[in-house]
């Protein structure tokens, strides 16, 4: 991390696919219990994923995590922060 970078801008450890799923569900407003039911995993596992994600993203809470996810283009909420790119066949699609 350079001296001019804030802790939030330092290079982050990459998030796993499951962690990205968790971030999307947190951004959608789901509780840990609701996330566990939707993903068919235990609440304890969700708690662990969220703790890992908060550490990897250097965010201290869910609100900061959602702000981070929006800033870095990890989530799309109500067509905010979405990027439509043409598919190979020329039709519009959401970027992943």
Secondary structure, DSSP 8 states (H G I E B T S, - for coil): --TTS-GGGS------HHHHHHHHHHHTT--HHHHHHHHTS-HHHHHHHHHHHHHHHT--SHHHHHHHHHHTT---BTTBS--EEE-TTS-EEE--
